[in-house]
C-alpha cells in the first residue's frame, strides 16, 4: 500500500510537473511567436526606406535614385548640346551682322561722297549760271 501510495504521489507530482512544463512551453511558444513577429517587422522596416512619405524597398529606392541621376545628366548634356549649337548660330549671325554693317558703312560713305559730288556740281552750275547772268547784264 505504501508503495502504491508512493507511486500515486510520484504520479501526481509527475503530472503536476508535466502540467507546469506544458504551461511553460505554451508561454515560451507565445513569446517565440511575438519575438518572430517583431523580428519580421524590424526586418521589413530595416529593408524599407521612406521616400516622400512612401515606404520603398532599398533596391527600389536605389533604382529610382539612379534613374533620376541619369535623367538629370541626360538633360544636362542635351542642354549643353543645344547651348553650343545655339551659341555657334549666334556667333555666325553676329559675324554676318558685322559684315553687313561694314558693307552698309561703305555704302553710306560712297553715297555721301556721291551726294557731295552732285551738290558740288550743282553749286558749280548755279555759280556758272549766276556768273553768266551777271556778264549778260553788263
N, CA, C and O atoms as CSV, one atom per row, in Angstrom:
chain,resi,resn,atom,element,x,y,z
A,1,UNK,N,N,0.820,-1.182,0.000
A,1,UNK,CA,C,0.000,0.000,0.000
A,1,UNK,C,C,0.866,1.249,0.000
A,1,UNK,O,O,0.611,2.243,-0.680
A,2,UNK,N,N,1.902,1.125,0.808
A,2,UNK,CA,C,2.808,2.258,0.875
A,2,UNK,C,C,3.443,2.513,-0.486
A,2,UNK,O,O,3.572,3.660,-0.915
A,3,UNK,N,N,3.821,1.490,-1.130
A,3,UNK,CA,C,4.473,1.679,-2.409
A,3,UNK,C,C,3.447,2.174,-3.441
A,3,UNK,O,O,3.784,2.940,-4.344
A,4,UNK,N,N,2.180,1.722,-3.292
A,4,UNK,CA,C,1.132,2.202,-4.179
A,4,UNK,C,C,0.883,3.674,-3.925
A,4,UNK,O,O,0.750,4.460,-4.863
A,5,UNK,N,N,0.823,4.038,-2.688
A,5,UNK,CA,C,0.636,5.442,-2.318
A,5,UNK,C,C,1.832,6.266,-2.808
A,5,UNK,O,O,1.663,7.382,-3.300
A,6,UNK,N,N,2.997,5.728,-2.675
A,6,UNK,CA,C,4.212,6.405,-3.090
A,6,UNK,C,C,4.200,6.588,-4.616
A,6,UNK,O,O,4.593,7.632,-5.135
A,7,UNK,N,N,3.736,5.540,-5.321
A,7,UNK,CA,C,3.664,5.637,-6.777
A,7,UNK,C,C,2.591,6.641,-7.210
A,7,UNK,O,O,2.784,7.379,-8.176
A,8,UNK,N,N,1.463,6.668,-6.496
A,8,UNK,CA,C,0.401,7.630,-6.800
A,8,UNK,C,C,0.905,9.045,-6.574
A,8,UNK,O,O,0.630,9.963,-7.346
A,9,UNK,N,N,1.662,9.188,-5.474
A,9,UNK,CA,C,2.191,10.504,-5.154
A,9,UNK,C,C,3.201,10.920,-6.231
A,9,UNK,O,O,3.198,12.068,-6.676
A,10,UNK,N,N,4.062,9.990,-6.646
A,10,UNK,CA,C,5.046,10.266,-7.691
A,10,UNK,C,C,4.335,10.573,-9.016
A,10,UNK,O,O,4.741,11.453,-9.776
A,11,UNK,N,N,3.269,9.820,-9.259
A,11,UNK,CA,C,2.498,10.041,-10.474
A,11,UNK,C,C,1.842,11.419,-10.439
A,11,UNK,O,O,1.828,12.118,-11.452
A,12,UNK,N,N,1.310,11.810,-9.315
A,12,UNK,CA,C,0.690,13.133,-9.159
A,12,UNK,C,C,1.713,14.231,-9.316
A,12,UNK,O,O,1.466,15.242,-9.975
A,13,UNK,N,N,2.893,14.020,-8.690
A,13,UNK,CA,C,3.965,15.013,-8.816
A,13,UNK,C,C,4.422,15.129,-10.270
A,13,UNK,O,O,4.691,16.223,-10.766
A,14,UNK,N,N,4.502,13.998,-10.927
A,14,UNK,CA,C,4.933,13.983,-12.327
A,14,UNK,C,C,3.890,14.685,-13.198
A,14,UNK,O,O,4.245,15.433,-14.109
A,15,UNK,N,N,2.574,14.440,-12.914
A,15,UNK,CA,C,1.508,15.108,-13.667
A,15,UNK,C,C,1.581,16.618,-13.454
A,15,UNK,O,O,1.423,17.400,-14.392
A,16,UNK,N,N,1.821,17.010,-12.217
A,16,UNK,CA,C,1.942,18.440,-11.913
A,16,UNK,C,C,3.128,19.044,-12.663
A,16,UNK,O,O,3.040,20.126,-13.243
A,17,UNK,N,N,4.232,18.311,-12.632
A,17,UNK,CA,C,5.439,18.769,-13.313
A,17,UNK,C,C,5.199,18.868,-14.821
A,17,UNK,O,O,5.620,19.834,-15.458
A,18,UNK,N,N,4.523,17.870,-15.388
A,18,UNK,CA,C,4.205,17.877,-16.821
A,18,UNK,C,C,3.288,19.052,-17.137
A,18,UNK,O,O,3.481,19.728,-18.147
A,19,UNK,N,N,2.294,19.304,-16.290
A,19,UNK,CA,C,1.360,20.408,-16.499
A,19,UNK,C,C,2.090,21.750,-16.428
A,19,UNK,O,O,1.857,22.633,-17.253
A,20,UNK,N,N,2.978,21.898,-15.433
A,20,UNK,CA,C,3.749,23.142,-15.292
A,20,UNK,C,C,4.640,23.333,-16.517
A,20,UNK,O,O,4.735,24.423,-17.080
A,21,UNK,N,N,5.286,22.238,-16.909
A,21,UNK,CA,C,6.175,22.330,-18.072
A,21,UNK,C,C,5.373,22.605,-19.349
A,21,UNK,O,O,5.831,23.349,-20.216
A,22,UNK,N,N,4.192,22.019,-19.468
A,22,UNK,CA,C,3.330,22.255,-20.623
A,22,UNK,C,C,2.913,23.721,-20.675
A,22,UNK,O,O,2.939,24.330,-21.745
A,23,UNK,N,N,2.529,24.298,-19.533
A,23,UNK,CA,C,2.177,25.726,-19.473
A,23,UNK,C,C,3.378,26.592,-19.840
A,23,UNK,O,O,3.252,27.587,-20.553
A,24,UNK,N,N,4.541,26.192,-19.340
A,24,UNK,CA,C,5.756,26.951,-19.634
A,24,UNK,C,C,6.086,26.870,-21.128
A,24,UNK,O,O,6.505,27.857,-21.733
A,25,UNK,N,N,5.891,25.682,-21.715
A,25,UNK,CA,C,6.135,25.513,-23.152
A,25,UNK,C,C,5.182,26.389,-23.956
A,25,UNK,O,O,5.598,27.035,-24.918
A,26,UNK,N,N,3.906,26.416,-23.569
A,26,UNK,CA,C,2.919,27.258,-24.256
A,26,UNK,C,C,3.301,28.739,-24.138
A,26,UNK,O,O,3.197,29.496,-25.103
A,27,UNK,N,N,3.740,29.132,-22.954
A,27,UNK,CA,C,4.155,30.514,-22.738
A,27,UNK,C,C,5.375,30.846,-23.593
A,27,UNK,O,O,5.439,31.917,-24.198
A,28,UNK,N,N,6.338,29.933,-23.643
A,28,UNK,CA,C,7.533,30.153,-24.452
A,28,UNK,C,C,7.203,30.202,-25.941
A,28,UNK,O,O,7.789,30.985,-26.689
A,29,UNK,N,N,6.249,29.351,-26.370
A,29,UNK,CA,C,5.824,29.384,-27.767
A,29,UNK,C,C,5.189,30.733,-28.101
A,29,UNK,O,O,5.455,31.292,-29.165
A,30,UNK,N,N,4.368,31.253,-27.224
A,30,UNK,CA,C,3.733,32.560,-27.441
A,30,UNK,C,C,4.799,33.656,-27.498
A,30,UNK,O,O,4.740,34.546,-28.347
A,31,UNK,N,N,5.772,33.582,-26.588
A,31,UNK,CA,C,6.861,34.561,-26.592
A,31,UNK,C,C,7.680,34.462,-27.888
A,31,UNK,O,O,8.072,35.474,-28.470
A,32,UNK,N,N,7.929,33.211,-28.326
A,32,UNK,CA,C,8.679,33.000,-29.559
A,32,UNK,C,C,7.923,33.583,-30.751
A,32,UNK,O,O,8.530,34.206,-31.622
A,33,UNK,N,N,6.608,33.387,-30.796
A,33,UNK,CA,C,5.796,33.927,-31.894
A,33,UNK,C,C,5.843,35.451,-31.882
A,33,UNK,O,O,5.973,36.074,-32.936
A,34,UNK,N,N,5.739,36.050,-30.715
A,34,UNK,CA,C,5.810,37.511,-30.598
A,34,UNK,C,C,7.175,38.017,-31.047
A,34,UNK,O,O,7.278,39.016,-31.759
A,35,UNK,N,N,8.224,37.312,-30.621
A,35,UNK,CA,C,9.582,37.694,-30.998
A,35,UNK,C,C,9.780,37.577,-32.507
A,35,UNK,O,O,10.395,38.445,-33.128
A,36,UNK,N,N,9.249,36.485,-33.100
A,36,UNK,CA,C,9.353,36.309,-34.555
A,36,UNK,C,C,8.596,37.414,-35.300
A,36,UNK,O,O,9.083,37.934,-36.304
A,37,UNK,N,N,7.397,37.772,-34.803
A,37,UNK,CA,C,6.622,38.849,-35.418
A,37,UNK,C,C,7.385,40.174,-35.345
A,37,UNK,O,O,7.447,40.927,-36.317
A,38,UNK,N,N,7.964,40.440,-34.172
A,38,UNK,CA,C,8.741,41.672,-34.008
A,38,UNK,C,C,9.967,41.669,-34.921
A,38,UNK,O,O,10.316,42.691,-35.511
A,39,UNK,N,N,10.613,40.512,-35.028
A,39,UNK,CA,C,11.786,40.399,-35.894
A,39,UNK,C,C,11.406,40.645,-37.352
A,39,UNK,O,O,12.127,41.336,-38.071
A,40,UNK,N,N,10.292,40.093,-37.787
A,40,UNK,CA,C,9.811,40.301,-39.156
A,40,UNK,C,C,9.518,41.775,-39.401
A,40,UNK,O,O,9.887,42.321,-40.441
A,41,UNK,N,N,8.853,42.417,-38.442
A,41,UNK,CA,C,8.529,43.845,-38.584
A,41,UNK,C,C,9.793,44.687,-38.632
A,41,UNK,O,O,9.896,45.606,-39.445
A,42,UNK,N,N,10.756,44.382,-37.767
A,42,UNK,CA,C,12.003,45.142,-37.744
A,42,UNK,C,C,12.791,44.913,-39.034
A,42,UNK,O,O,13.393,45.847,-39.564
A,43,UNK,N,N,12.792,43.690,-39.537
A,43,UNK,CA,C,13.490,43.387,-40.788
A,43,UNK,C,C,12.860,44.145,-41.949
A,43,UNK,O,O,13.570,44.704,-42.785
A,44,UNK,N,N,11.518,44.168,-42.005
A,44,UNK,CA,C,10.827,44.922,-43.054
A,44,UNK,C,C,11.158,46.407,-42.942
A,44,UNK,O,O,11.432,47.071,-43.942
A,45,UNK,N,N,11.130,46.912,-41.728
A,45,UNK,CA,C,11.421,48.328,-41.500
A,45,UNK,C,C,12.866,48.642,-41.890
A,45,UNK,O,O,13.152,49.703,-42.444
A,46,UNK,N,N,13.758,47.721,-41.600
A,46,UNK,CA,C,15.165,47.915,-41.930
A,46,UNK,C,C,15.383,47.878,-43.434
A,46,UNK,O,O,16.219,48.617,-43.953
A,47,UNK,N,N,14.653,47.040,-44.135
A,47,UNK,CA,C,14.816,46.904,-45.577
A,47,UNK,C,C,14.036,47.964,-46.358
A,47,UNK,O,O,14.193,48.054,-47.575
A,48,UNK,N,N,13.213,48.754,-45.704
A,48,UNK,CA,C,12.428,49.783,-46.373
A,48,UNK,C,C,12.952,51.166,-46.009
A,48,UNK,O,O,13.504,51.385,-44.931
A,49,UNK,N,N,12.761,52.088,-46.943
A,49,UNK,CA,C,13.127,53.482,-46.742
A,49,UNK,C,C,11.890,54.307,-47.072
A,49,UNK,O,O,11.174,54.011,-48.028
A,50,UNK,N,N,11.645,55.335,-46.281
A,50,UNK,CA,C,10.530,56.222,-46.596
A,50,UNK,C,C,11.061,57.335,-47.476
A,50,UNK,O,O,11.951,58.090,-47.083
A,51,UNK,N,N,10.496,57.428,-48.688
A,51,UNK,CA,C,10.878,58.451,-49.648
A,51,UNK,C,C,9.628,59.219,-50.017
A,51,UNK,O,O,8.695,58.660,-50.594
A,52,UNK,N,N,9.604,60.493,-49.689
A,52,UNK,CA,C,8.430,61.345,-49.905
A,52,UNK,C,C,7.195,60.760,-49.229
A,52,UNK,O,O,6.088,60.846,-49.761
A,53,UNK,N,N,7.388,60.172,-48.066
A,53,UNK,CA,C,6.283,59.626,-47.291
A,53,UNK,C,C,5.837,58.243,-47.723
A,53,UNK,O,O,4.925,57.675,-47.121
A,54,UNK,N,N,6.459,57.692,-48.750
A,54,UNK,CA,C,6.075,56.360,-49.224
A,54,UNK,C,C,7.158,55.356,-48.837
A,54,UNK,O,O,8.344,55.605,-49.054
A,55,UNK,N,N,6.760,54.241,-48.275
A,55,UNK,CA,C,7.781,53.223,-47.974
A,55,UNK,C,C,8.233,52.536,-49.263
A,55,UNK,O,O,7.416,52.116,-50.083
A,56,UNK,N,N,9.538,52.435,-49.418
A,56,UNK,CA,C,10.108,51.794,-50.603
A,56,UNK,C,C,11.190,50.824,-50.153
A,56,UNK,O,O,11.825,51.012,-49.115
A,57,UNK,N,N,11.385,49.785,-50.953
A,57,UNK,CA,C,12.490,48.887,-50.652
A,57,UNK,C,C,13.790,49.608,-51.004
A,57,UNK,O,O,13.803,50.566,-51.777
A,58,UNK,N,N,14.872,49.123,-50.417
A,58,UNK,CA,C,16.149,49.772,-50.687
A,58,UNK,C,C,16.527,49.650,-52.158
A,58,UNK,O,O,17.066,50.594,-52.738
A,59,UNK,N,N,16.257,48.521,-52.756
A,59,UNK,CA,C,16.597,48.350,-54.174
A,59,UNK,C,C,15.729,49.260,-55.044
A,59,UNK,O,O,16.217,49.832,-56.018
A,60,UNK,N,N,14.452,49.398,-54.702
A,60,UNK,CA,C,13.574,50.306,-55.443
A,60,UNK,C,C,14.031,51.747,-55.308
A,60,UNK,O,O,14.031,52.500,-56.282
A,61,UNK,N,N,14.421,52.129,-54.102
A,61,UNK,CA,C,14.929,53.482,-53.859
A,61,UNK,C,C,16.216,53.708,-54.644
A,61,UNK,O,O,16.404,54.761,-55.253
A,62,UNK,N,N,17.093,52.718,-54.625
A,62,UNK,CA,C,18.353,52.816,-55.354
A,62,UNK,C,C,18.092,52.975,-56.853
A,62,UNK,O,O,18.722,53.806,-57.508
A,63,UNK,N,N,17.177,52.191,-57.389
A,63,UNK,CA,C,16.831,52.289,-58.812
A,63,UNK,C,C,16.247,53.655,-59.134
A,63,UNK,O,O,16.619,54.267,-60.135
A,64,UNK,N,N,15.346,54.135,-58.307
A,64,UNK,CA,C,14.734,55.450,-58.523
A,64,UNK,C,C,15.789,56.545,-58.475
A,64,UNK,O,O,15.783,57.451,-59.309
A,65,UNK,N,N,16.681,56.469,-57.520
A,65,UNK,CA,C,17.727,57.477,-57.370
A,65,UNK,C,C,18.632,57.509,-58.599
A,65,UNK,O,O,18.923,58.587,-59.119
A,66,UNK,N,N,19.078,56.350,-59.069
A,66,UNK,CA,C,19.959,56.316,-60.241
A,66,UNK,C,C,19.224,56.734,-61.500
A,66,UNK,O,O,19.815,57.349,-62.388
A,67,UNK,N,N,17.929,56.403,-61.588
A,67,UNK,CA,C,17.138,56.849,-62.736
A,67,UNK,C,C,17.066,58.369,-62.760
A,67,UNK,O,O,17.224,58.987,-63.813
A,68,UNK,N,N,16.829,58.967,-61.608
A,68,UNK,CA,C,16.775,60.433,-61.524
A,68,UNK,C,C,18.130,61.035,-61.889
A,68,UNK,O,O,18.194,62.016,-62.631
A,69,UNK,N,N,19.203,60.459,-61.376
A,69,UNK,CA,C,20.542,60.990,-61.658
A,69,UNK,C,C,20.851,60.894,-63.149
A,69,UNK,O,O,21.320,61.865,-63.743
A,70,UNK,N,N,20.593,59.727,-63.767
A,70,UNK,CA,C,20.868,59.580,-65.187
A,70,UNK,C,C,19.993,60.499,-66.026
A,70,UNK,O,O,20.447,61.033,-67.038
A,71,UNK,N,N,18.740,60.691,-65.615
A,71,UNK,CA,C,17.846,61.604,-66.337
A,71,UNK,C,C,18.379,63.030,-66.272
A,71,UNK,O,O,18.387,63.738,-67.279
A,72,UNK,N,N,18.821,63.451,-65.098
A,72,UNK,CA,C,19.356,64.806,-64.951
A,72,UNK,C,C,20.645,64.984,-65.756
A,72,UNK,O,O,20.862,66.038,-66.354
A,73,UNK,N,N,21.487,63.972,-65.772
A,73,UNK,CA,C,22.717,64.054,-66.559
A,73,UNK,C,C,22.375,64.126,-68.044
A,73,UNK,O,O,22.981,64.902,-68.783
A,74,UNK,N,N,21.406,63.320,-68.482
A,74,UNK,CA,C,20.988,63.345,-69.886
A,74,UNK,C,C,20.421,64.716,-70.253
A,74,UNK,O,O,20.726,65.246,-71.321
A,75,UNK,N,N,19.600,65.292,-69.375
A,75,UNK,CA,C,19.065,66.634,-69.624
A,75,UNK,C,C,20.186,67.668,-69.682
A,75,UNK,O,O,20.174,68.557,-70.534
A,76,UNK,N,N,21.144,67.548,-68.781
A,76,UNK,CA,C,22.274,68.476,-68.781
A,76,UNK,C,C,23.043,68.386,-70.093
A,76,UNK,O,O,23.370,69.410,-70.693
A,77,UNK,N,N,23.330,67.172,-70.539
A,77,UNK,CA,C,24.043,67.002,-71.804
A,77,UNK,C,C,23.228,67.546,-72.978
A,77,UNK,O,O,23.782,68.163,-73.888
A,78,UNK,N,N,21.919,67.318,-72.957
A,78,UNK,CA,C,21.049,67.833,-74.009
A,78,UNK,C,C,21.093,69.354,-74.056
A,78,UNK,O,O,21.211,69.942,-75.132
A,79,UNK,N,N,20.996,70.000,-72.880
A,79,UNK,CA,C,21.006,71.460,-72.848
A,79,UNK,C,C,22.387,72.026,-73.187
A,79,UNK,O,O,22.482,73.110,-73.762
A,80,UNK,N,N,23.445,71.315,-72.843
A,80,UNK,CA,C,24.785,71.766,-73.236
A,80,UNK,C,C,24.913,71.714,-74.754
A,80,UNK,O,O,25.436,72.641,-75.373
A,81,UNK,N,N,24.432,70.622,-75.349
A,81,UNK,CA,C,24.461,70.499,-76.803
A,81,UNK,C,C,23.652,71.608,-77.460
A,81,UNK,O,O,24.112,72.243,-78.410
A,82,UNK,N,N,22.451,71.837,-76.952
A,82,UNK,CA,C,21.591,72.889,-77.508
A,82,UNK,C,C,22.241,74.262,-77.362
A,82,UNK,O,O,22.173,75.082,-78.278
A,83,UNK,N,N,22.873,74.517,-76.212
A,83,UNK,CA,C,23.529,75.800,-75.986
A,83,UNK,C,C,24.670,75.993,-76.974
A,83,UNK,O,O,24.821,77.066,-77.557
A,84,UNK,N,N,25.473,74.944,-77.158
A,84,UNK,CA,C,26.611,75.075,-78.072
A,84,UNK,C,C,26.145,75.332,-79.499
A,84,UNK,O,O,26.704,76.181,-80.193
A,85,UNK,N,N,25.126,74.603,-79.939
A,85,UNK,CA,C,24.644,74.823,-81.305
A,85,UNK,C,C,24.025,76.213,-81.436
A,85,UNK,O,O,24.232,76.887,-82.445
A,86,UNK,N,N,23.278,76.643,-80.440
A,86,UNK,CA,C,22.690,77.989,-80.472
A,86,UNK,C,C,23.781,79.046,-80.418
A,86,UNK,O,O,23.699,80.067,-81.100
A,87,UNK,N,N,24.796,78.800,-79.610
A,87,UNK,CA,C,25.895,79.750,-79.500
A,87,UNK,C,C,26.640,79.856,-80.825
A,87,UNK,O,O,27.026,80.951,-81.236
A,88,UNK,N,N,26.844,78.728,-81.492
A,88,UNK,CA,C,27.504,78.754,-82.795
A,88,UNK,C,C,26.669,79.556,-83.796
A,88,UNK,O,O,27.210,80.352,-84.565
A,89,UNK,N,N,25.358,79.345,-83.783
A,89,UNK,CA,C,24.479,80.102,-84.682
A,89,UNK,C,C,24.515,81.589,-84.350
A,89,UNK,O,O,24.505,82.426,-85.252
A,90,UNK,N,N,24.557,81.917,-83.080
A,90,UNK,CA,C,24.603,83.313,-82.657
A,90,UNK,C,C,25.907,83.973,-83.102
A,90,UNK,O,O,25.899,85.105,-83.585
A,91,UNK,N,N,27.013,83.276,-82.940
A,91,UNK,CA,C,28.308,83.815,-83.381
A,91,UNK,C,C,28.290,84.032,-84.891
A,91,UNK,O,O,28.770,85.053,-85.385
A,92,UNK,N,N,27.739,83.074,-85.611
A,92,UNK,CA,C,27.648,83.195,-87.062
A,92,UNK,C,C,26.768,84.388,-87.447
A,92,UNK,O,O,27.113,85.150,-88.350
A,93,UNK,N,N,25.646,84.547,-86.770
A,93,UNK,CA,C,24.749,85.672,-87.059
A,93,UNK,C,C,25.425,86.995,-86.728
A,93,UNK,O,O,25.256,87.972,-87.458
A,94,UNK,N,N,26.187,87.043,-85.642
A,94,UNK,CA,C,26.910,88.276,-85.295
A,94,UNK,C,C,27.955,88.612,-86.354
A,94,UNK,O,O,28.124,89.776,-86.717
A,95,UNK,N,N,28.656,87.591,-86.849
A,95,UNK,CA,C,29.642,87.827,-87.905
A,95,UNK,C,C,28.965,88.376,-89.159
A,95,UNK,O,O,29.456,89.322,-89.774
A,96,UNK,N,N,27.833,87.774,-89.532
A,96,UNK,CA,C,27.089,88.266,-90.698
A,96,UNK,C,C,26.612,89.692,-90.482
A,96,UNK,O,O,26.649,90.512,-91.400
A,97,UNK,N,N,26.165,89.985,-89.271
A,97,UNK,CA,C,25.712,91.335,-88.954
A,97,UNK,C,C,26.867,92.326,-89.056
A,97,UNK,O,O,26.704,93.416,-89.605
A,98,UNK,N,N,28.031,91.953,-88.530
A,98,UNK,CA,C,29.196,92.839,-88.624
A,98,UNK,C,C,29.578,93.076,-90.082
A,98,UNK,O,O,29.884,94.204,-90.468
A,99,UNK,N,N,29.563,92.015,-90.897
A,99,UNK,CA,C,29.870,92.167,-92.320
A,99,UNK,C,C,28.860,93.092,-92.995
A,99,UNK,O,O,29.230,93.965,-93.780
A,100,UNK,N,N,27.592,92.890,-92.682
A,100,UNK,CA,C,26.538,93.718,-93.266
A,100,UNK,C,C,26.692,95.171,-92.828
A,100,UNK,O,O,26.522,96.085,-93.634
A,101,UNK,N,N,27.014,95.386,-91.546
A,101,UNK,CA,C,27.210,96.754,-91.062
A,101,UNK,C,C,28.400,97.415,-91.757
A,101,UNK,O,O,28.342,98.602,-92.079
A,102,UNK,N,N,29.478,96.661,-91.993
A,102,UNK,CA,C,30.642,97.215,-92.701
A,102,UNK,C,C,30.259,97.591,-94.129
A,102,UNK,O,O,30.623,98.661,-94.617
A,103,UNK,N,N,29.517,96.698,-94.798
A,103,UNK,CA,C,29.070,97.000,-96.154
A,103,UNK,C,C,28.175,98.229,-96.167
A,103,UNK,O,O,28.276,99.072,-97.059
A,104,UNK,N,N,27.293,98.326,-95.169
A,104,UNK,CA,C,26.393,99.474,-95.097
A,104,UNK,C,C,27.164,100.755,-94.854
A,104,UNK,O,O,26.852,101.787,-95.448
A,105,UNK,N,N,28.184,100.705,-93.975
A,105,UNK,CA,C,29.001,101.896,-93.718
A,105,UNK,C,C,29.732,102.318,-94.996
A,105,UNK,O,O,29.826,103.507,-95.302
A,106,UNK,N,N,30.251,101.328,-95.739
A,106,UNK,CA,C,30.925,101.639,-97.001
A,106,UNK,C,C,29.934,102.251,-97.988
A,106,UNK,O,O,30.262,103.212,-98.683
A,107,UNK,N,N,28.728,101.700,-98.051
A,107,UNK,CA,C,27.693,102.235,-98.935
A,107,UNK,C,C,27.329,103.666,-98.533
A,107,UNK,O,O,27.174,104.540,-99.386
A,108,UNK,N,N,27.193,103.892,-97.225
A,108,UNK,CA,C,26.866,105.250,-96.751
A,108,UNK,C,C,27.968,106.234,-97.136
A,108,UNK,O,O,27.688,107.351,-97.572
A,109,UNK,N,N,29.227,105.810,-96.971
A,109,UNK,CA,C,30.338,106.692,-97.308
A,109,UNK,C,C,30.322,107.017,-98.795
A,109,UNK,O,O,30.505,108.174,-99.175
A,110,UNK,N,N,30.099,105.989,-99.660
A,110,UNK,CA,C,30.040,106.224,-101.107
A,110,UNK,C,C,28.860,107.122,-101.460
A,110,UNK,O,O,28.972,108.027,-102.287
A,111,UNK,N,N,27.714,106.847,-100.807
A,111,UNK,CA,C,26.522,107.654,-101.093
A,111,UNK,C,C,26.745,109.104,-100.659
A,111,UNK,O,O,26.335,110.028,-101.362
A,112,UNK,N,N,27.385,109.310,-99.518
A,112,UNK,CA,C,27.666,110.670,-99.036
A,112,UNK,C,C,28.629,111.361,-99.993
A,112,UNK,O,O,28.450,112.532,-100.327
A,113,UNK,N,N,29.643,110.635,-100.427
A,113,UNK,CA,C,30.620,111.198,-101.367
A,113,UNK,C,C,29.944,111.556,-102.684
A,113,UNK,O,O,30.195,112.628,-103.234
A,114,UNK,N,N,29.101,110.685,-103.189
A,114,UNK,CA,C,28.380,110.935,-104.445
A,114,UNK,C,C,27.439,112.133,-104.288
A,114,UNK,O,O,27.334,112.987,-105.169
A,115,UNK,N,N,26.756,112.169,-103.133
A,115,UNK,CA,C,25.844,113.286,-102.884
A,115,UNK,C,C,26.608,114.598,-102.821
A,115,UNK,O,O,26.163,115.609,-103.366
A,116,UNK,N,N,27.769,114.582,-102.149
A,116,UNK,CA,C,28.573,115.797,-102.065
A,116,UNK,C,C,29.075,116.210,-103.455
A,116,UNK,O,O,29.121,117.393,-103.792
A,117,UNK,N,N,29.443,115.214,-104.237
A,117,UNK,CA,C,29.916,115.500,-105.598
A,117,UNK,C,C,28.794,116.120,-106.431
A,117,UNK,O,O,29.008,117.095,-107.152
A,118,UNK,N,N,27.591,115.537,-106.321
A,118,UNK,CA,C,26.440,116.056,-107.075
A,118,UNK,C,C,26.104,117.456,-106.595
A,118,UNK,O,O,25.800,118.322,-107.416
A,119,UNK,N,N,26.148,117.707,-105.302
A,119,UNK,CA,C,25.867,119.049,-104.769
A,119,UNK,C,C,26.918,120.049,-105.256
A,119,UNK,O,O,26.609,121.185,-105.616
A,120,UNK,N,N,28.180,119.582,-105.254
A,120,UNK,CA,C,29.249,120.466,-105.725
A,120,UNK,C,C,29.024,120.819,-107.182
A,120,UNK,O,O,29.179,121.977,-107.569
A,121,UNK,N,N,28.650,119.814,-108.015
A,121,UNK,CA,C,28.382,120.072,-109.430
A,121,UNK,C,C,27.195,121.011,-109.582
A,121,UNK,O,O,27.203,121.915,-110.418
A,122,UNK,N,N,26.173,120.783,-108.761
A,122,UNK,CA,C,25.001,121.658,-108.810
A,122,UNK,C,C,25.382,123.076,-108.433
A,122,UNK,O,O,24.954,124.037,-109.073
A,123,UNK,N,N,26.180,123.200,-107.399
A,123,UNK,CA,C,26.610,124.528,-106.960
A,123,UNK,C,C,27.470,125.185,-108.039
A,123,UNK,O,O,27.348,126.382,-108.295
A,124,UNK,N,N,28.330,124.399,-108.661
A,124,UNK,CA,C,29.143,124.949,-109.745
A,124,UNK,C,C,28.268,125.436,-110.890
A,124,UNK,O,O,28.504,126.513,-111.439
A,125,UNK,N,N,27.265,124.654,-111.253
A,125,UNK,CA,C,26.339,125.058,-112.320
A,125,UNK,C,C,25.581,126.313,-111.922
A,125,UNK,O,O,25.403,127.222,-112.732
A,126,UNK,N,N,25.136,126.361,-110.670
A,126,UNK,CA,C,24.425,127.560,-110.210
A,126,UNK,C,C,25.352,128.780,-110.276
A,126,UNK,O,O,24.959,129.864,-110.705
A,127,UNK,N,N,26.583,128.563,-109.840
A,127,UNK,CA,C,27.545,129.665,-109.887
A,127,UNK,C,C,27.806,130.095,-111.329
A,127,UNK,O,O,27.911,131.292,-111.597
A,128,UNK,N,N,27.915,129.138,-112.273
A,128,UNK,CA,C,28.111,129.461,-113.683
A,128,UNK,C,C,26.925,130.253,-114.196
A,128,UNK,O,O,27.080,131.232,-114.925
A,129,UNK,N,N,25.724,129.810,-113.800
A,129,UNK,CA,C,24.505,130.493,-114.246
A,129,UNK,C,C,24.477,131.931,-113.731
A,129,UNK,O,O,24.155,132.862,-114.469
A,130,UNK,N,N,24.814,132.092,-112.470
A,130,UNK,CA,C,24.824,133.435,-111.880
A,130,UNK,C,C,25.901,134.285,-112.558
A,130,UNK,O,O,25.668,135.452,-112.869
A,131,UNK,N,N,27.053,133.709,-112.779
A,131,UNK,CA,C,28.143,134.435,-113.409
A,131,UNK,C,C,27.761,134.809,-114.854
A,131,UNK,O,O,28.057,135.903,-115.335
A,132,UNK,N,N,27.099,133.868,-115.515
A,132,UNK,CA,C,26.683,134.121,-116.882
A,132,UNK,C,C,25.604,135.202,-116.906
A,132,UNK,O,O,25.606,136.032,-117.815
A,133,UNK,N,N,24.694,135.222,-115.953
A,133,UNK,CA,C,23.640,136.236,-115.877
A,133,UNK,C,C,24.259,137.604,-115.559
A,133,UNK,O,O,23.831,138.620,-116.107
A,134,UNK,N,N,25.245,137.629,-114.693
A,134,UNK,CA,C,25.905,138.879,-114.349
A,134,UNK,C,C,26.642,139.415,-115.566
A,134,UNK,O,O,26.602,140.624,-115.795
A,135,UNK,N,N,27.305,138.597,-116.352
A,135,UNK,CA,C,28.011,139.003,-117.548
A,135,UNK,C,C,27.035,139.473,-118.615
A,135,UNK,O,O,27.299,140.414,-119.363
A,136,UNK,N,N,25.901,138.786,-118.659
A,136,UNK,CA,C,24.889,139.139,-119.654
A,136,UNK,C,C,24.224,140.456,-119.332
A,136,UNK,O,O,23.779,141.132,-120.259
A,137,UNK,N,N,24.128,140.855,-118.118
A,137,UNK,CA,C,23.521,142.120,-117.709
A,137,UNK,C,C,24.504,143.267,-117.956
A,137,UNK,O,O,24.065,144.388,-118.212
A,138,UNK,N,N,25.702,143.048,-117.894
A,138,UNK,CA,C,26.691,144.120,-118.034
A,138,UNK,C,C,26.802,144.508,-119.431
A,138,UNK,O,O,27.583,145.399,-119.765
